[in-house]
């Protein structure tokens, strides 16, 4: 009998087919459920086959019901102890020695005794009280459903953060992930792949080396293949950004799914052979819908600044006030509104501050004599030009500037 684990790449019959559109008979469905039941009882069953089992269960509620039915039948057979009543089945050992009857056998009497006494006794012994059977079935259903939900949660794990929340997560393979605020990641790990989908936000990955299971991060417009390296992927405002701080990665723009199987060469060489683009430490790529089909333009990124991001710091060189304010607004509930375009266009030579402390940035801006900060809403800091000969409003500054340092000077050296 063929089993779902006989061939990794063979197409499964019936509802095991990946398309899930073929109709199957009740007999074939029962056979498949029985095969899965046998395999699930094997502790050596690998992660990839458990993924296939979860996929099979998700295809239809009838699959779950049939597997539950198989388990119920198995439990009933065990409770009835059918095996021990079969002819020729080994009997349990006993310390009672039975003496042979020396009388000649009276077959009619023996047959009468067997029909009148033995058979009813056996029937009474094998009879199961209905409430016990119902309780066993209920417990079995609950335990199976709990196990099923646990498997789904394990195989389809998610990592999510809220505004102002940073998380550092150690994955089961040893990879460390630093997740920025307002981010959502979905994980799918198997025997031959490690795949993460970045739904929104940004995260930095310090990938544990495993050549047999490539590490693949995909977002809407890019995919990044790595084996053991460090890089950051962000997705905001229709723009996907990849920055590499250590090692090398292969960048793809074709929206491909997880890359499975052993990677024998460096990601840079893999990229050349599979239509990707190689990125090394210090490289950054920014892709939008408009530039998705154009040649990749590499930019240089400061590795120290990227690593500072992993610690929750934002570092900027030669950036506009609008760009910095936009980043703070992505990370926090407290929003910065730059009311005057001339202020938004001003460039900061250098600034470094905590990503969860937008008031530090606004306080640094407030050191400029022509800038006023108004806070007439608890969740909004409005930056505007100071009116000539106007007194400084009491609500001007959200906090004291850090050492009266202007925004063109670094108040927190790295």
N, C-alpha and C positions, 0 to 999 in steps of 0.2 A: 504493500500500500504506500503510495506516495504521500509524503508529509510536507507541510508548509516549509520545513527547514531543509529539504533535500537539496535545493539548488537556490543560491542567493539571487541569481539573475533570471531564473526561469519564470515565465508568466504563469501565475496561479490560475487554476480553473475556477469556474463559477464565480462566487462573490469574492474570492481572493484575487481576482483580476483587478489590476490597479484602476481600470476605468470604472468598475463598479456598476456597469450598465447591463451586463448579461444576466438574464433570468436563470435561476437555478431551480431544480426540483427539490422537493422536501428531502428526498433521500440524499442527494449530494450535499445539501445544507447540513443534514445530520452528520454525514461523514466528516465534513470540514470541522464542525463543532467538536466532534469526538477527537479528531486529530489535534486540534488546539488544546483540548482538555488534557490529553496525554502529554503534550509538550509543556504545558504550563506547570505540570507537576514535576518536571525535571528541573532541578536546581542549576543545571549547567546551561540553561537557556540564556542566550546572549541578549544584549540590549537591542540589537537590530531586529531580532525576531520578536521581541516584546513590542517594538514599534509597529511591526507588521500586524501583530495581534490587536493592538489598539486601533490601528487603521481599519482592520476587518470589523471590529466591534462598532466603530463609528459609522460604517456604511449603512446599517439598518438596525432598527430595534429588534427585528426578528433574529438577528445574529446573537444579540445579548440574551434573548429569551431562549434560543436553542441551546446555547452554552449553559445557561442556568438549568435547563431541563436535563442535559447530560449529567451535570453535577448532582441533580436530585436523584436520578436513576442510580448513579453510583452510590450515593449515600444510602438509598433504600436497600440496595443489594448488600451493602456492608452490614446494615442493621439486621437484615433477615438472615445473615450468616449462611447464604446459599451454598457457598463453596464447601462448607463442612458437611453438608447433607448430600453431596454428590457421591455416587457409587465410586469406590476406589480412592476417595479423598483421604488423606492422612488424618487419623483421629488424634485427639489430644491425649497425651500420656496420662495414665492413672496408676495409683498405687494399689488398686483393688484387683486381685487375681480371680478371674471367673473360672469356676469348675465346669468341665464338660458334662453334659447330661448323658448318663450311661444308658438311658432307655432308647429303645428304637424310636426313631422319629415318626410321629403320626402326622403326615403331611396335611391331612384335612384339618386337624386340630391346630397345627401351626399356622395354616392359612387363615383359619377363623380368628386366632389370636391376633395375627398381623392386621387383619381388617378391622377387628372390633376394638383392640386396645392400642396397638402401636401407632397406627395411622392417625387416630384422633389425638393421641398424645403429641405426635410430631406437629400436627396442625396447630394445636394449642401453643406449643413452644415457639413456632415461627410466626404466630399472629402478632402484629404490632398495633398497639393502641393508637387510634387516630390522632389524639391530641399530641402524642409524642412525635408522630410523623409530621404533623403540621408545624410543631415548634422547630423541628430539625430543618424543615424546608425554609421556614422564615429566617432562622439564624443563618442558613447557608446563603440565602438571597442577600441579606444585609452584609455579610462578610464579603461576598463577591463584589457587590456594588461599591463597598468601601475600598476594596483592593483595586477595583477598576478606576475609581476616581483618584486614588493615590498614584497609580501608574500614569494616568493622564497628566496629573499635576507635575509628576517627575519628568515626563518626557516633553511636556509643553510648558516648561517653567517660564515665568515672567519676572522681570525686575523693573520696578516703577518708582519714581521719585516725584515729590510735589515741589511747588515753588519754594525756593530757599533751602531745599533738602539735598544734601550730598551723601552718597553712599559708597562704601568700599566693600566689594563682595569678592570672596574667594570661591572660585568654581571648583567642581569636583575633580577636574584634571590638574589643578594647581595654578591655573590662570587667575590673575587678579584684575578686577575691573573696577575702575573709579567712575561712578555715574554722576553726571551733573544734574542740576535741578530740572524739574519738569521733563523727565526723560522716561521712555518706555522701551525695554528690550525684551525680545522673546528668544528663548534658548531651545535648541534641539541638538542633543548630543547622541551619537550612535557609535557603533563599533568601528566605523571607518570615517567618521567626520565629526567636526565640532562646528556648529553653525549658530550664528546669532543674527537676528534681524533687528536693526535699529528702526523702530517705528517713528520715534521723534526724540529730540534732545541730542545729547552727546555723551560720549564715554571714551575713556582711555583704557586700552587693553595691554597688559603685560603678559604676553602669551607664554605658557609653558610649552617646552619643546616636545613634540611628538610627531615624528615623520610619518607614522602610520595613520594619523588622524589629523589632516590639515585643518587649520582654524580659519573659518570664513565668516566675515562680517558683511552683511548686505543692507543697503538702505534703498531708497527709491531709485536713485540714478547711478549708484556705484556699488561695486563689490570688492572686498579686499581679502586677498589670500595671504596667510602667514603660517609659519611653522613655529618659530620661537623668536619673537621680536616685541617691540613696543610702538604703539601708534594710537592716534586719536581719530575718531570719526564723529562728525557733527552734522545735524540736519535741521536747519532753521530757515524759514522764509523762502522756501523753494530753492535752497542752495545746499549742496552736500559738499563737505570739506573733509579731506583726509590729510593728516599731518603725521609724518614718521619721525620718531625720536631715537629709535635704535633698530639696527638690523635693516632688513629690506622686505618689501611686500610686492605683490602683484596686484595692480589696479585694473578692474574691469568695468566697462560701461554698458554691457549688454544685458544686464539684469539677470544673469544666470543664477541658478540655484546653487546649493551646496556642492563643493568639489569634494568627491569622495575618493578614498584609496590613498595609498602611500605616495608621498612626494619625494622622489629620489634626488631632485635638484633644488637649488636655491630658488625662492620665489621669483627673483629677477629673471632667471633662465626659463622658468615655467611661463612667465608672462610673455617672453619673446616667442615661445613655441605655441601659445594658445591665444594669441591676439590681445594680450593685455599690455599694460605699461608698467615698467619697473620703477619703484620709488625706493630711495635709500634714506638713511638718517639725515634730517635737515630739509627734506623735500615736503612740499605741501601742494595740493591740488584742490581747486575749487570748481565745481561743476554745477551749472544750472540747465534748465530745459533749453535755453537758447544756445548754450555752448556744448550741449551733450554730444553732438555729432562732429564737433570740431576737434582738431588735434589738441592733445593735452598740453596745457601750459604749466610747467613746474615753477613754483615759487620757493624761495628760501624762507625757512622758519627758524626762529631762535629756539633751540632745544631746551635751554634753561627756562624760557618762558612757558613752554609747553609743560614741562615738569612742574613748574609753579602752579599751573592750572590744576594739575592733579592734586595739589595740596589746598585748593580752594582760593587761589589768588589770581587776579586778573592783572596782566602786565601789558602795557601799550607803549609803543614808540611811534611818533609821528602819525597819530590818529586824530580824527575830528571829535569834537565834543558829542556830536550826534551819534557817532559810532560807539563810543564808550557808553553813553546813556542807553543806547539800544541794548547793549549786552547786559547792563545792570537790570534793565526792565525784563529781560528774559528770565533772570534768575530770582526775582523778588516780587512780592506783592506790592511793596512800596514802589510807585512809579515815578520816574523823572520826566517832566515835560519841559522841553526847551522851547519857550514861547517865541523867541526872536531868531530868525534865520541867520543873522550875523553871528550870534553866539554859537549856533549849531555848526557853523562852518569853521570855527576857530580850531586850530590844530594844537595838540598837546605834544610837546617834545618827549615827555616821558611821564607815565603814571603807573603806580602799582597800588592795589588795594584789595581788601577782602571782597570776594564775589557776593557775599551775603550782607555787605554793609554799604549800601548806596549813599548813605549820609556822609561817609568819608569823602566820596568823590564830590558831592555837592558842597561840602564844607571847604574843600580845596578850591573849587570854583569861586566860592563866595569871598575869597581873599582878594579877588580882582576888584578894584574900586568902582567899576562901572557895572557890576553884576549884583542883582538882588535875588534873594531866594524867598519865595512866598509859599507858606504852607497853610492854606485855608481849607484843606481837606486832609484828614488823617492819613490817607493812602497816596497822596500826591505831593510831590515837590516840584514847584514851578520855577523855572529859571528865566529871568527876564532882565532887560536893561534897566539900570537904576535911572530914575527921573532926575533931571538937574535940580539941585538945591532941595532934594527930598530927604526927609529924615529916614534913618534906617528903621523899618518897621520891626516891632517886637518879634514877629513871626519870621523874620528874615532868615536866620541861620538855624538849621536843624540841630547843630552841635558845634562845638568849638573846633576850628581847624586844627589838624594834626601838626602842632608846632609852627603855625602860621606859615606853612609851606605852600607856595603857589603850585598850580597843577603841572607846571613844566619841570618840576623837580621831584625826584623820587623820595617820598617820605618814609618808605620801608625798603631799604636796600636788600637785595636778595643775598 
